[in-house]
C-alpha cells in the first residue's frame, strides 16, 4: 500500500498525468478515454487495446468482460502476452493478474511504466519517481509491518538537484574529500544550525554522525523547520531496534520529499547505519532551504 504522503508527491502526480496522456493519445482513434489509472484498467479492456495498438497483438477475447471471473480470464490472457514482450529479466513480480484486478495503483503504475519504456522509449516520463509503501505480513499471531521504497522511474543525470553544485558534483561528496579540519568545520556549522532550530524543544545535538540514526531528532527537526507537528503516534519516539529506526528514517525522508526536498542518493538504511555522507546530505538539503544568509557564509565551501 502506497503511503499517504507519497500519494501527494508532485512527481508521482506528474507521472500519473504523463501516463494518462500517453494512454489517451494512443487510443484516441478508438474513442477510449481513461480518467483514472486506479479505476479504469482493472478489467483488461484498456490493456487489451494497448496491446493491440503497441504490439500488434489482438486476442480473441470478449470486448467487455462483465463478471469478475471473465475479467480475470481476460487479464490473464493480456498480461501473458505483455509479459512476453516486456523485460524478461525482471526477477520480482511487480504486477500480476490479482493485483491489477484489485485496482492496485502501485502494480498498475509498474506495468504501465514498463510498457511505456518498452514500446515508446522516447516518452518523456518524470525521472526519479519513488514512493514509500507499507508492506504487511502475517507472522505467527501478529502482523509485521515494514516501510519500503519502491522505484517507479530511474534518475536522470540532467535533472536539477537542489544539493548539486553548478558542475553537477555532489557537494557533500566533495566536502568529505577535503582536509579533516574543513569537514569538522562543516559538521559544526550543521550542528549549530540544528541546535538553533531545536532550541525551543530543549534538544541539542553534539554528534552529527550518530544522533540522527534513529530518526527521532530528524523528524522533530523537519517538523520545526517546515512548520508542522509530526504526531507522536506516527513514529517511534524511543526506538529500541533497527526496524523501528528504519521506519522512523523512512518516514522522515518521505516528509522531506513531500516538502520538495528530494535526496535521491540517500537510502534510509544508510542513515540508520550512521553513514556520514548520507546523514550530511539530508541535513544539507534542510540547511540550504532554511539557513539564514549569515549561517550560509560559514559553510560556503559546501
HELIX and SHEET records of a PDB file:
HELIX    1   1 UNK A    4  UNK A    7  1                                   4    
HELIX    2   2 UNK A   10  UNK A   26  1                                  17    
HELIX    3   3 UNK A   28  UNK A   30  5                                   3    
HELIX    4   4 UNK A   45  UNK A   55  1                                  11    
HELIX    5   5 UNK A   68  UNK A   85  1                                  18    
HELIX    6   6 UNK A   97  UNK A  101  1                                   5    
HELIX    7   7 UNK A  105  UNK A  119  1                                  15    
HELIX    8   8 UNK A  171  UNK A  175  1                                   5    
HELIX    9   9 UNK A  180  UNK A  198  1                                  19    
HELIX   10  10 UNK A  199  UNK A  201  5                                   3    
HELIX   11  11 UNK A  216  UNK A  226  1                                  11    
HELIX   12  12 UNK A  232  UNK A  234  5                                   3    
HELIX   13  13 UNK A  242  UNK A  258  1                                  17    
HELIX   14  14 UNK A  268  UNK A  272  1                                   5    
HELIX   15  15 UNK A  276  UNK A  290  1                                  15    
HELIX   16  16 UNK A  293  UNK A  297  1                                   5    
SHEET    1   A 2 UNK A 130  UNK A 139  0                                        
SHEET    2   A 2 UNK A 142  UNK A 151 -1                                        
END                                                                             
